[in-house]
C-alpha cells in the first residue's frame, strides 16, 4: 500500500511529533474527552518541568511514532488522544498525571513508552509511586555519608584503643615503681 501524501502543514506536525518522540525519555498517552481548556491548562502545569502535554490527531501521531521506530503504541491511538512527552523526570510527570486523573475522571491514562518498552497503565502507576530522582539521590547521599562516618569511626577506634592501652600500661608501671 502506497504511503499517503500529507499537505505541508500536516507534514510539519508529523516532523515535530517525530522529533518529540525521539527526544523524550518517556511518553504517556491519555484520553482527555470531557476536559475543559482550563482543566487542560491545569494539567499541563501539574506535570512539572520537562514535560509537554500535546493533543494530536491519531493518524499524525501514529505516523510520527512509527517514523522513529515506536510501533508499540499503535493500538492506543484510538479516540481523543493526548501525548505527554517527558524530557525531564518521568516519575514527576507520572505523578502529575496520576494525581490529576484521580480528581478528574475525564482523564484516562491509556499507556506509555519508556526506554524502548511499552508501558501498561499499571506500570505507569508504579512509576508514579516511586520517589523522585532528587529524593532518591538525597537518600543515597545520606546513606553514603553515614557509611563513611561509620568507617572512619571503626578505623579510628583501634588507634585510640592502642593509645589508651599504652597510657594504662604506663600508669601501671609508674604505680608499681618500675
Steps between C-alpha positions, in 0.01 A plus 500: 500500500640839399578753771250779525628842397418764762473877446796709615337607829429139597848392393640769731280371785621144438863617498453688828330202665769263370766729648321499836466120495871463426621744768260407782618281789145370524156558353157444650180491296174617654140545398384849588134487388290736712781717638460874460775728371551627856539144629749417223702808600491387863618154391790646303612697808479189721743300285809687612803614304609307196156360415278618215137402459404503133162425342555344158305329225537125534605441140772765519624387843506136392690587182753706700550224758551242226755725325727479805439130561238524774240252376396361840248783552302444177201343677470797739438760229121467524258773608607845617867452581753730660865417542718600792857529376730474802852631460559550872421274794247234391398441861394861554291507181343160575405625847345812346293295255392246763402765754311701238317186382395429861321835523381520137331181383502631142875444476576135424857375481527260204864390518846621416849434376837522675849366425386305194212330678124550503358581844163382625276716717614295802867563419435874471327490839801318649727762345289772664537324837879529489675784674646772280858484380603784734354322806672173406833679447464674837435165670799346325723790604377468859570127502847556355577768759387275785709213362805726472454620859469142627809395304698792640396418856589131455841590358563757773392266782805266496742793511324655797480160673877448453563848640281428805673162550840669483391763751363231734827302480699815572279578801536141626880513470509834678281364780715189548813712501668365190 
